[in-house]
Amino acid sequence: MIKHKNIVYVRDIAPIGGVETYVYELIKKYKDLDIAVVCRTIAPNQKRRLQEMCKVYEFRNEPIDCDVAIINWDTSIIDYLPKEIYRENLKEGDPRGIYQGVHADYTHPAMGPLPQDDRIKEYLCITKEQMDKWPLMTDSTNVRLCRNPLEIKDEDTLVIVSPTRLTKQKGGDLMLQIANELDKQGTKFIWFVITTDEYLDNPIFRNNNVIWIRNRLDVSGFLKLADWVVLPSECEGDSYTIKEALYRGVPIVARHLKYFDEYNIKDGKNALFVDDSNVSKVAKRMKKRLKFTFQHIEDGYKELFIPSKSHYKKDKEKKVRLKCTAFLGFDLIDENKHMNLNDEDTFTEERAEELLRFRCFEVVEGK
């Protein structure tokens, strides 16, 4: 038997969704009460976070002893609730009862009719607009306004960024160790790994806080948000990821590489040096971001190039119309399309010059 003063019942709790968030926020706000969640199925991620606050039952048609039951859509559970809290058995002023949460607009054709039952004490609308529509949903007048609870608390969440090709030597195994250790220590974090899809089988993506961002050339927006840039490569010639992070004042987590010394990259100053032996210690130190300034490094090419003035001009406004002259047509990789023989299309002058080099096009107009 399930026995609690208050229960919240949702038939199926999915990995993500509005009702799922409602259950979590409701329990979070009222977790100090004798309250439990009952469901027939529940996603593991939802179960874990709810169990931090209350008992979670996967319902197997057993009797339920409670004073208040808040149900959502599925009314079949009412048969297992105490008859004493059925509407017809309640006296005026009795605080007990069965309540049906109304979390959708049941006037919309896609939602179907609102499940009803005479044993329900009241229906709980979540907005006044929903209450205004109530006569279109049901003939029942037993309705009250109960808005979805939401309490926001400021929480420090580390933002970690790793722009990298994620080849084997980039340290994906060590990155996963760091992510798992942050979880173990209860550190809240979100980790953006910016790479191409060919590396999605890398170990780092086994951690649920790690998010794949499709590869892009400009990662400055992510670096501006970052608390840490993590790149524990086994070897690097001169990592642009590390250099740009340090230029922007973002500390790095990396294996100690020999060239770091000449750039004045030092553990505890602008970096945390990590290896398989000190992951726990580094994860703990990551909770506090390092503050520093970093001296830009001269590249040395100024003395190498011949002094001269650029004649390159790119006119993005000028358009050139081309006709495909290839018998089998031509695949435009950049545009993700195929042009057949004698097809015409318009391109920027720069792109037209590139295509004309293949000798598969001729100019129709514009040049």
N, C-alpha and C positions, 0 to 999 in steps of 0.2 A: 504493500500500500504506500502511496505517496501522501505524505502528511505535512502540510505547511499552512500557515494562516492565509497566505496570498500566493496565487500561482498565475503565471503568464503563459498562455498556450499559443503556439504557432505550429501548424502541422509540419511544414518543411522550412528549415532555416538554411538558406543558400549561402554560398561564399560571400556574396555581396548583394546589397539591395536596400531599398528604403525601409521596408518592414524590419529587416535584420538590424538596421541602424536604430530604429525605434526601440526594439527590444533591448539592445545594448544600452542606449541612453536612459531608458526607463529603469533598468536594473542598476545602472551606475548611480542614478540619483537617489534611489530608494533601497540601496543594498543593505542598509542598517536594519531594515525590517525583516521579518521572517517571510522571505519571498523566494520563489524558485521558478525556473523555466522548464516547461514541459513541451516536448515536440516528438514527432515521429521520426524525422531524420534531421541531421544537422551537419553542416560542413565542419571539418576539423578546426579550421582557423577561428570560426565563430564559437565553437565549443570551448577552445582554449581560453579565449578572452572572457567569456561569460563565467567560466569556472574560477576565475580570479576573484569573483564577487559573490557567487551564489551556487547553489546546487543545480545541476542540469540533468533532467531525466529524459531518456529516450523512451517514449511511451509504448507500453506493451499491453494495453487494454486492462490495466489493473485499476482497482478502485482508487479514488482520490478524495482525501479528506481535507477540505479547505473552507474558509469563510468567504473569500473573494476570489473569483476566477475571471481573468480578463482573457478573452479568446479573440482570435483573428480569423475571420472568414469561415473556417471549418467548424461546424457545430456538432460534429459526431462525438466529440469528447463530453458533451453535456450528459450523455447516458452514464458516464462514470463518475460524475460529480454528486455530492450529497443532495438528496431530494430536499433537505431543509433549506437550501439556498435557491431553490426554484422560485421563480417570481410568484406563483400562485400560493406558495407556502410562507411568504414573508409578510410580516405585519408592518404597518406604517412606521417609519423611523428605524427599521432594522438596517444596520449598516452592511449586512452581508448581501451577497448576490452574484449573479453572472452578468458580465458586461461584454458586449461585442464591439471591438474596435473597428471603426470604419475608415480604412486607410486608402480608399480609392474612390473615384467618381463613378458610382454605379449607374449614373444616368448615361454614361458613354456606352455605345454599342459593343465596344471591344471588351468591356468588363463583365457583361452579363448581369443577371439579377443579384441583388444583395441577399445572401443566405440569412434566413430569419428563423426564429424559434420562439414559441410562446413562453418558454421557460427563462428567456433572457430578461433581466431586470431593466437594463437600459442599453442604448446604443451610443457609442462615444464618437462624436464628430470631431474632426481635428481643426476645422476652420468655420468661421461664421458663414462663409460662402457655401460650404457643404451643408450647413444647417438650413440655409435658405432653399437648397435643392431637395431637402429631406422629403417633402410631400411627393416628389417625383420618384423616390426610391421605394417608399413603403407607406402603409397606412398607420404604422405605429407612431404614437406620440411620446413614447418613452425615450427621450433623447437628451443628451447633455453635451456641452462643449468641453473637451479635454484635449488641449493642444499637445503636439509632440514635444516631449521634454528635450532640452539641449543645454548642457553646461560646458562652457569652454574654459579650460585652464591653460595658462601659459606653460609650455613645456619646452625645454631646451632640446632641440633635435639637431644633431650633427649633420651637416651636408658634406658628403664626400664625393669627389669627382675623379674619374680615371679615364682620360682620353688616351687610347692606346690601340694598337693593332692586336693585342692579346695573343701574340705568338707564344710558344711554349716558354721561351726565356723571359717573358714579361712577368712571370710570377703569379699566375692565376691561383695556384694551390695556396700560396702564402696569403693572397688577398682573401680567399675563402676562410682561412684560419683567423684572420683579423676580424672579418665580418661575424663569424660565429662567436668569437671571444667578446665582441661588443654586445652581442645578444646575451651571452652568458652573464655579463656584468650588469645587464639591465640598462645599457646605454641606448637611448633612442637615436636612430640615425636613418638617413636615406642616402643611398649610394648610386650615383649615376655612372654607368660604364658606357663610354662612347666608343663604339667600334662597329665593324662591319658584321653582317649576319653570318658570315662563315665561321665566326668564333662563338656562336651561341651555345656550343657544347662545352665551353670552358667551365671549370669547376666553380668559379665565382658566382655564376648564375643559379647555383643551388640554394643560395640564401635569399629568403623572401624580401629582404629589404633592398636588394640590389635590382636596379632597373636598367634595362638595356635602352640606350638611345642610339638611333640609327646614325651611322657615321656622318659627320659634317666637318667641313674644313675650318669654320670659325667656331671655336669653343669658348670665346671670351665671356659670353653671357653666363655660362656655367661656372667658369672660374671666379667670376665676380660674386657668385652665391656661395662658393665653397668655403668650408672651414678647413678642409684638408684636401690635398691632392695625393693620392696613393698610387705609387708605381714602383713596386719592389722587384725591378728587373734584375736578372742575374748579371747582365752586362749591358752597357750603353756607351756609345761613342760620346755623345753630348746631347742629352735628351731635351728636345724642345718643350715637351710637356712640363718637365721639372723647371726649366729656365723661365718659361712664361709664368708659371705659378709663383715662383720666387720674385720675379719682377713685379707681380701684382700684390705682393705681400701675403701670399697664401702659403703656409708651411706645408712641407711634404713628408710623406712616410715612404721610406725607400731603403733598400739594402745599401750599405756603405760601399760606394764605388770610389776607386782611387782618385779619379779626376775631381771629386768633390772638394778635395783639400785646396786645389789651386783656385777654386771658385768661392772659397770660404763658406762652404755648406757644412754646417756643424750640428751635431746632435744636441738638442736642447735649446739651440739658438734659432734656427730656421727650419729644422728638420728633426724627425725621429727616425733613428736607424733601427731597422727591424731585421730579424732572421728567425729561423725556426725555434730558437731557444728563448726568445724574449717576447713572444706575441702577447701574452697576458699583460706584461708590464707596459708595453707600447699601447695597447688598447686602453689601459687605465690612464695613461698620460694624454691620450687623445681627447679626453673630456675637457681639457683646458687648452684653448688655442694659443699658439705662440704668436707674439707680436714682435715685428722686426722691420727693418728697412734693408734693402738689398741693392748693392752697387751694380749698375749695369756694366756689362763686359764688352770691351771693344772687340770688333770682329776681325780687323786687320785687312779687309778687302779694299779700303780706300787707297792704300798705297799700291795695290796690285792692278786695278783697272786703269786704262788710259783715260785721262780727262776728256770729256766730250759732252755733247748735248743731245738729248733724245729727240728723234724725229717721229716717234710713234704717236699716232693719234687714233683714237677709237671713237667712231661716230655711231652711237647706239640708235640714233634716230633714223639714219639712212637705211632704206630697205632695198633688197634686190630680189627679183622674182626669177626663180630657176625652174627649168624643165628637166625631168629625168630622162636620160638618153640610154640608160643601161637596159639591155634586152630582158634580163631577169629582175629588173627593178633594183632598189637600193634600200638597205636598212639604215635608218637614221637613229643611231644609238642614243644620242643626247636627247632627241625629241621623242624617243620611244614609239616610233611609227615606221611604216614601210611605204615607200613610194614606188609605184609601178611605172613601167615604160610610158613616157609622155605625160605623166602626172606633173602638175605644177604646184609650187608653193613659194611663200615669201619668207625671206630670212634677213637677219641683220647683215650688214656689209661684211663684218668679220667672219660670221658663220658661212656666208656665201663663198668667201675666199677659201675657207677650209674645204668646203665640199667640191669646189671646182678643181682642186688638186687631185681628186680621185678620177677625173676625166669621165665622170658618169653624169654630168649635168652640162647644160648650156644656159646662158643668160637670156631671159625673155625681155626683161626691162629693169632699169635701175642702175646700170653700170656701163 
